[in-house]
Amino acid sequence: MNQLMSLPDRLHRCVSLQNLTADHNLLSHVPRQLCWLHRLNQLSMAANRLTFLPLDLGRSRELQFVFVDNNVDLKGLPSYLYNKVIGCSGCGVSSPGVEMDLAEALTEALVKLPAEVKVVGSETDNIVPLEELTMRTLHRIYHHRPADLNLQPPITLPKSLLDLLRFPLGHCHRCSQVMFTIIYPKLFPLRDTALAGVHRRTTVSFVAYCCSSHCLRTFDLQG
C-alpha cells in the first residue's frame, strides 16, 4: 500500500505496459488515458476508493483481466467488461435486504461520473446537444492528424477541450461513435447475467454507454 491518490495521466505513454497493479491505495478514479494502452492485458485496482471506471475500459481486446474488488462505492462496470475475467467482489455492496428498482440502481451507478459528462440522455432524448455535435465533428476532422490538435489556426480551443479531443470521454458501446459531453446509459444488473453465480457479494451492474437514443434502444449486452 503506497497511499496513492491518483495515477499519472501520462501512463498512456508506456505503450509496452502489459500488467498494472495498484491495489490497496486511495485511488478515486482510473485515468481514461489507460484505455489507450493497447498492450495492457491485466489491470488490478482492488481495495481503493473507485467510484467509476473509464467508459472505454475493456474496449481493447488485449485487456482480459480486470480486478476491482472491494471498491465499495463502485456501482457500475462498463459493459465492455462483460466478456472479460472480472474481479468485483465487494463492489457496490448495499445494506442487507435493500432492493432498488432499475431507475434507482441506474442513478446509483452514475454517481460521480467524470466531470466531462454534462448531460445524461434517455430514450426520449432524440436531440444531441450542439456542443457534443461540434466536438464530434472536430474529432472526425482531426483524429487522423494528431499533430494538428495543437493550438494552430484556424481553430483555437482551450487546452481542456484539446485534451478532450485527444482522449475522448468514450466510444458508444453500440456503434463506436466517439462521445465527449453526453452519454445515454443502459443498465444490466450483474445479478441478472450469467456472472451472478460467480460474484455473490456485490450489487454492481454493467452499464452500456451509448451515443444516442437509437443506440440505447438497440444495444444488447449479449450481442
matplotlib code that plots the C-alpha trace (Angstrom):
import matplotlib.pyplot as plt

x = [0.0, 1.5, -1.3, -1.6, -4.4, -4.0, -2.2, -0.3, -2.3, 0.9, 0.8, -0.6, 2.9, 4.1, 3.0, 4.5, 2.8, 1.1, 0.3, -0.6, -1.3, -2.2, -4.1, -4.7, -4.4, -6.6, -7.4, -10.8, -10.6, -8.8, -7.3, -9.3, -5.9, -5.2, -7.7, -5.2, -2.7, -3.4, -1.0, -2.4, -3.5, -4.2, -5.4, -5.7, -7.0, -8.6, -9.3, -9.2, -11.9, -13.1, -16.5, -16.5, -14.4, -13.5, -16.3, -13.9, -12.3, -12.3, -12.8, -9.3, -9.3, -5.9, -7.3, -8.6, -8.3, -9.7, -9.8, -11.5, -12.7, -13.6, -14.2, -17.5, -18.6, -18.2, -21.7, -21.2, -18.8, -18.6, -20.3, -17.1, -16.0, -18.9, -16.8, -13.6, -12.3, -13.6, -13.0, -15.6, -16.5, -17.4, -18.2, -21.5, -22.4, -25.7, -27.4, -28.9, -32.4, -32.4, -33.7, -33.6, -35.6, -33.7, -34.1, -32.7, -29.9, -29.0, -28.9, -26.5, -24.3, -24.0, -23.0, -19.7, -19.2, -16.3, -16.7, -16.8, -20.3, -22.6, -25.8, -27.2, -29.6, -32.6, -34.6, -36.9, -34.0, -33.6, -31.6, -27.8, -26.6, -24.8, -21.6, -21.4, -22.1, -19.3, -16.8, -17.7, -17.2, -13.9, -12.8, -13.7, -11.7, -8.6, -8.4, -6.2, -3.9, -3.0, -0.2, -2.8, -4.5, -2.3, -3.2, -2.9, -5.1, -7.8, -9.3, -8.2, -9.6, -8.9, -6.4, -9.1, -11.1, -7.9, -7.1, -10.6, -10.3, -7.1, -8.7, -12.5, -14.7, -15.5, -17.0, -20.5, -20.8, -23.3, -21.7, -18.3, -19.2, -16.9, -18.5, -17.5, -20.1, -23.3, -23.9, -27.0, -26.7, -28.4, -28.2, -27.7, -27.6, -24.9, -27.4, -29.5, -26.5, -24.7, -22.0, -24.4, -23.2, -19.6, -19.9, -22.3, -21.1, -21.9, -24.8, -22.8, -24.2, -22.9, -23.6, -23.6, -22.8, -24.3, -24.1, -27.8, -31.3, -31.3, -28.2, -29.6, -32.7, -30.9, -27.9, -27.9, -25.4, -25.4, -24.8]
y = [0.0, 3.3, 5.7, 6.7, 9.2, 9.3, 7.8, 9.9, 10.7, 10.2, 6.4, 6.1, 6.8, 3.4, 1.7, -1.7, -1.9, -5.2, -5.5, -2.7, -3.3, -0.5, -2.4, -1.1, 2.6, 5.7, 6.0, 7.5, 7.1, 5.4, 7.8, 7.3, 7.5, 4.0, 2.8, 3.7, 1.2, -1.5, -4.0, -3.8, -7.3, -7.1, -4.3, -4.7, -1.8, -3.7, -2.1, 1.5, 4.2, 4.0, 5.4, 4.9, 3.3, 4.8, 4.3, 2.7, 0.3, -3.2, -1.9, -3.1, -6.8, -7.2, -6.3, -9.6, -9.4, -6.6, -6.8, -4.0, -6.0, -4.2, -0.8, -0.4, 2.8, 1.4, 0.7, 0.2, -1.6, -0.6, -3.2, -3.7, -5.8, -8.3, -10.9, -10.3, -12.0, -9.6, -9.4, -7.2, -8.9, -6.4, -3.6, -1.7, -3.5, -2.2, -2.7, -6.2, -6.5, -3.3, -3.8, -1.0, -0.8, -0.2, 3.6, 3.8, 1.4, 3.4, 6.6, 4.9, 3.6, 7.1, 8.9, 10.7, 10.3, 12.2, 15.9, 16.0, 14.4, 17.3, 15.6, 12.1, 11.2, 8.9, 7.0, 10.0, 12.5, 12.4, 15.6, 15.6, 19.0, 21.4, 21.3, 17.5, 17.6, 20.2, 18.1, 15.0, 17.0, 18.4, 14.9, 13.5, 16.3, 15.9, 12.4, 11.1, 14.1, 14.1, 16.6, 19.2, 19.0, 21.8, 25.5, 26.1, 28.3, 28.5, 26.8, 27.9, 25.9, 25.9, 23.3, 21.3, 20.9, 20.0, 17.3, 16.0, 15.8, 13.7, 11.5, 11.4, 10.5, 7.2, 5.4, 4.3, 0.7, 0.0, 1.8, 3.1, 6.7, 9.0, 10.8, 13.9, 15.5, 13.4, 9.7, 7.5, 4.8, 1.4, -0.7, -4.5, -5.7, -8.3, -10.4, -10.8, -12.1, -15.4, -14.0, -13.7, -17.0, -16.0, -12.7, -13.0, -10.2, -7.4, -5.4, -3.8, -3.6, -3.4, -0.1, 0.4, 4.0, 4.9, 8.0, 8.4, 7.2, 4.9, 3.1, 3.0, 1.2, -1.3, -2.2, -5.8, -7.0, -10.4, -9.1]
z = [0.0, -1.1, -0.3, -3.9, -4.5, -8.3, -11.2, -13.7, -16.9, -18.9, -18.2, -21.7, -23.0, -21.6, -24.7, -23.9, -20.4, -20.0, -16.3, -14.0, -10.3, -7.8, -5.1, -1.6, -2.3, -2.1, -5.8, -6.7, -10.4, -13.3, -15.9, -19.2, -21.0, -19.8, -22.3, -25.0, -23.7, -26.3, -24.9, -21.4, -20.5, -16.8, -14.6, -10.8, -8.6, -5.8, -2.4, -3.5, -3.4, -7.0, -7.8, -11.6, -14.3, -17.7, -20.2, -22.7, -20.2, -21.8, -25.3, -26.1, -27.0, -25.3, -21.9, -20.5, -16.7, -14.6, -10.8, -8.8, -5.8, -2.6, -4.0, -2.1, -3.8, -7.3, -8.6, -12.3, -14.7, -18.4, -20.5, -22.4, -19.4, -19.7, -21.6, -19.6, -16.4, -13.7, -10.0, -8.4, -5.2, -2.5, -5.0, -4.8, -1.6, -0.2, 3.1, 3.6, 2.5, 0.5, -3.1, -5.6, -8.8, -12.1, -12.1, -8.6, -9.5, -12.6, -10.6, -8.1, -10.9, -12.4, -9.2, -9.5, -13.3, -15.0, -14.9, -18.7, -18.6, -18.8, -20.0, -19.3, -22.0, -22.1, -24.7, -25.1, -25.8, -29.5, -30.0, -29.2, -27.8, -30.2, -28.1, -28.4, -32.2, -32.6, -30.7, -32.7, -35.9, -34.9, -33.9, -37.3, -39.0, -36.9, -35.4, -38.3, -37.8, -34.1, -34.6, -35.7, -32.3, -31.0, -30.8, -34.5, -36.7, -37.9, -34.8, -31.4, -28.4, -24.7, -23.6, -21.7, -25.0, -26.9, -24.3, -24.6, -28.4, -28.0, -25.3, -25.7, -22.8, -24.5, -27.5, -28.0, -26.8, -29.7, -32.7, -31.5, -32.2, -30.1, -27.1, -25.3, -23.1, -23.3, -22.6, -22.9, -20.2, -20.1, -17.0, -16.9, -13.2, -12.7, -10.7, -14.0, -16.0, -16.3, -13.9, -11.0, -9.5, -9.6, -7.9, -4.9, -2.7, -5.0, -6.3, -9.1, -12.6, -16.1, -17.8, -21.6, -22.5, -25.9, -28.1, -29.0, -28.0, -31.1, -29.9, -26.4, -27.6, -29.8, -27.5, -26.3, -23.8, -25.3, -28.9]

ax = plt.figure().add_subplot(projection="3d")
ax.plot(x, y, z, "-o")
ax.set_aspect("equal")
plt.show()
